Amino acid sequence: MEIGVTSFVETKPDIETGIVISHAQRIREVIEEIVLADRVGLDVFGIGEHHREDYAASSPAVVLSAAAPLTKRIRLTSAVTVLSSADPVRVFQDFATLDGISDGRAEIIAGRGSFIESFPLFGYDLHDYEELFNENIELLLKLRESEKVTWRGGHRPAIHNLGVYPRPVQDSLPIWIGSGGTQESAVRAGLLGLPLILAIIGGSPTHFAPLVQLYKKAAAHAGHDVSRLRVGSHSIGFVAEDTELAADTFFPSTQAGMNKLGKERGWAYYDRSSFDAARRFEGALYVGDPETVAQKIIHLRKHVGITRFMMYVPLSTMPHELVMRAIELLGTEVAPRVREEIAKWEAETG
């Protein structure tokens, strides 16, 4: 069972002061968070790609490359790379470069993203959203398979037996499919035989169990070894020494972030009752003391089949020292509990 962190490197106004820190400062902070995550024994750190004023990381590979020489074992991934509006050749080159700097610790989580700013920015038509992703994942996988590539699609200039460099350290650069929880994306990942990461950010996490089964069924249908498949979750969370302290600390910025996004998307107002309902044992918020958070992750592994848990922290802007403490507790207190319990469970169940 892998445990890690996801960050979108947000730069929204501080809820107490209204101050907005610079993109540069927030990028430097998240590099410190990655270094700490490595030091406390976490397995993976993911950076999300966004092209908005309130997010500082438009190029995850660059941020992760800055952290790579400062870390020793933690895996470094995008979360996600917005592949529909990206050039797969550049994506592959960027992450192969990261793989070299980190000596084989790079990964890509390829997704379609939940924001649309990158489409006009890079000159793509949003109507081609689905077609672009399908073409680009096909090309990205070809680039992984072979040093020289011949390929033709409908949206990018053809490639005629050209080499793409540098090559990664890993024999096969890991590529995951990121999904918001649709059946189509789960089936796509299964048919391709790629690991799947689900954004489990609302409702009951156990409702994702049928989706995981559909993913495995599609993989088996395509002839892939289901026993080798991995399934991850990207879930909002926060850890503090005490559960009520964790909730009281995490709620204000979470509410601000949820309601800012909610105004854009027509969501209902997010209040404390919504937050408290979601942090119950059956909810999708992983907020509490180490034991509470650990038990929720263990439940997710046993009842949904998740083999990688990535805690998205912070949601919106929080003081850096609080985020650092949450990461420290995730690595030193939560992860050992989860690993020990899951190891026993797997030994008993075979």
N, C-alpha and C positions, 0 to 999 in steps of 0.2 A: 504494500500500500504506500503510494507516494503522497507526500503532503507538501504543498507549496503556496505561493502567493501570486495574485494577479494585481497589477496596478494599471490604471488608465492615466496616471500622472496628471491629475486634475488641478486646475488653477482657478477654482471658483472663489468668490469672496469669503473671507473668514466670517463666520456667523456672529462673532463677538465684536470685531473691530471694523468689518467691512473691507479690510485691506486685501488686495489681490497681489500675491507674490508673483515675481517674474517667472516666465517660463524657464529661464536659466537656473534660477534658484531651485525650482521644483525638480528639474532634471537632476541637479546635483544631489538633492535630497533622496530621490529614488535610487540613485547609485549607492548611496549609503545604506538604503534599505536592502538592496540586493546583497551587498557585502555582509550585512548582519544576518540575513537569511542563510547565507552560505555558512557563516560561522556557527550558527546555532543548529545546523544539521538538517535544514530543510532541503527538499529534493529538487525543486524547480521554481523559477520565477518567470512570470510572463508579463510582457508589456503590450498594451493595446494600442493599435494605430488609430489616430483620429486627426481630423483636419479642421478643428474648431478653435476659437479663441480660448475656450475654457479647458482645453487639454493641451499638454505640452509635448507629447510624444507623437509626432507625425512619422517618425522613422525609428521603429523599435530596434532594428538591427544596430543602429548607431549607438543608441543608449546602452543596449546590452553589450556592445563591443567595448564601451568605456568601462563597464563593470567586469568584463571577462578577465583581464590580467590581475584584478584585485581579489578574485575568487579562485577556489580550488576544485570544488566538486559539483556545485549546484548546476543543474541544467538551465539553459537560457532560451526562452522561446518568445515568439510573438503571441498575442492573445486578444485579437486576432490580427493577421495580415489581411487587409481588405483586397482580396485577390481579384474581384470583378473589375476593379479600376486600377490594377497594377500591371506592370510588365513582368511576366513570369521570369524572363531572363534576368532582369535586375534583381528580382526577389531572390532567385537562386544564388546569384553572385554575392549579394549582400550577406545571406545567411551562410554560404560557404566560407566567406571571409570571416564571419563571426566564429564559425566552426574551427577555422585555423587559429584564430586568436585564443580561443578557449580550449584548444586541444581536444576537440571532439565533443563539445557539450551543447551544440546549437540544435534547435528544433524550430519548425514552422507550424503554427496553427492557422490554417487557411480558412477564411470564412467570407461571407458576403457583407458582414457588418450591419449595424442597425442605424447608421447615419448615412446620409447621401451626399455630403459636401464634396467628397473626393471625385464624384462623377463629373460635375461641371469643371472642377479644378483641373482635371487631367484630360478633359475633352471627350468624355464618354456620354452616351445617351442612356438615361436611366431605363428606358424601354428595353435595352439590351442586357439588363441586369442578370438574368438567368443564363442567357447564352454566353455572355462574357465569362461568367464563373466556370461553366462547363468546359469552354475552350481553354481557359487559363490553367485549370487544374490538370487537364490532359497534357498541356505543354510542360507544366512544372514537373509532372511525374516523368516525362520523357527526358527532361534535363537531368533528373536524378539518376536515371537508368544508364545514360550513355554520355561520354565526353563529347562526341560529335552528334549533331541532331539535324534531321530533316523533318520539317513540319510545315503545314499550311492550315490556316484557319480563316475565319471570316472578318476578323477585326484587327489583326496584327500582320505586318509584313511577313511573308514566308521566310523560312530559314532553310538554306540548302547546304547540307553537310558542313556545318560550321561548328567549331569547337567553342565551348563555353567554360570560362575559367574565372577564378580558381576552382579546383575540385575540392570537395570537403574532406576532412580527415576521416569522418565516419564512412564506412563502405556504402551505407544508404542513409542519407540525411533524413531524420524522422520528419514526416509530414502528417499532421493530424487534420481532421475536418472539424471545424467549430460550428456548432448548431444552436439555434435558439429554441430547438425542441420540436421541429416539424418532422413529420414522417418522411417527407421527401429527402431531407438532408441525411437522416439516419440511414435510409435505404441506399443513398448515393455512397456514403462512407462504407457501408457493408459491401456493396458490389465492388468497390475499389479495393477492399481489404485494408483500409486505412483506420488507424485509431480515431476514436470519436470523443469530442469533449462537448458536454451539454451545459448551456447556461441555465442553471437551476436557480432562478432568482425570485420565484413566486409560486404560490399554491403549495401543494404537498409534494415533496421530493419523491415519495413512493409512486406517484402517478407517472413518473418517468420510467418505471420498470418495464411496462409493455413496449416502450420505445426502444429500450436496450435490447429486448428480446427480438423486436423487428429488425434491428440492426444486425444482430447475430444470425438471424434467419436469412437475411439478404446475403450476408457474407458466406454462409454455408452453401446457399444456392449457387453462388459464383465460384465455389470450389476452394474458398480460403479456409485455413485452419482456424477455427473459432477459438480454440484454446489459447491462441497467441494474440488475440485481439485485446486491446486495452480501451477502457472507457473512463473518461474523466468528467469532473464537474467544476464549473466556475460558479461559485456561490458567495454571496455577500456575507461578511462576518467581521467580528471583532472580539478580542480576548482581553480580559482584565482579571485582576486577582479575585474579584467578587462579581457575581452575576448581575446584581442590580447596579453596581458601579459601571460595569460594561454597558448595560442598557442605557443608563442615564448619560454616559459619556458619548456613546455612538449615535443616539437618537437625533440630537439637534442638527448636525451636519447632514445626516442621512435624510431627514425630513426636508431640509433645504434643497438638497440635490434631487430628491425624488419629485418635489413639487415644481422645480425648475423644468425638469424634463417632462413632467406631467402636463404643464401648460402647453408645451409644444405638441404633445401627442394626444391630448384630450383625456387624460387619466383623471380619476377621482382624486380629491384632495387626500393627501397622505398625512394622517395624524397619529398620535401616540397609540391609539387603540389598534390601528392597522399594523403598526410596528410591533406591538406586544403580541398580537395574534401570530405574526410571522415568526417570532422568536420562540414560540412554544415548541415542544419536542417534535411535533409533526409538521412544523413550518419550515420555510426555506431560509430563514435568517439564522446564521450560526454565530450567535452573540451570547456571551456568558463567561463564566469562569472556565479554567482548563478542563475540568471534569465534564461540565455540561456540553462544551463544544466537542470534546472527544467522543462522548457517547452518541451525539448526533451524527458524527462522521462514521462511527462504527456501524450505526443503524443504516446509513446510506450504503456502506459497503455490503452489508449482509442482505439488504432487501431490495437494492436497485442494481447492484453489480458494479459500483464505481470502484476503480482501482487507482485513480489519481484524484485527490481533492485539492483544489486551488481556491484559497480564500481571497476574495476581492476586498481589499482594504487599502485606503479608506474609500468610502463612497462620498464624493464631494471633498471638501477641504477640511482637514483636521490638523491640529498642531503636530509637527513632525515627531516630537518626542513620544506622543501617545501612539502613533503608528509604529514607531520603533519598538515600544514596549509590547504592543500586541504581537508583532512578529517574533520578538524574543520568546514570549510565552507560547506561541504556536510551535516554535521549534523545540523549546526545552521542556514544556509541560504537556502540550496536547499531542504532538507527534509520537513521543515514546509510549503514551497510553494507547494510542490507536494501533501502533505497530505491534505492541505486545499482545493486545486482545485479538487482533486479526490473525497474527501468527498462530495463536492457540486455536482459533476457530477453523482456520484452514487445515491445521494438522488433524483436527477432529473430524472434519467433513471430507477431507481428501481433495 
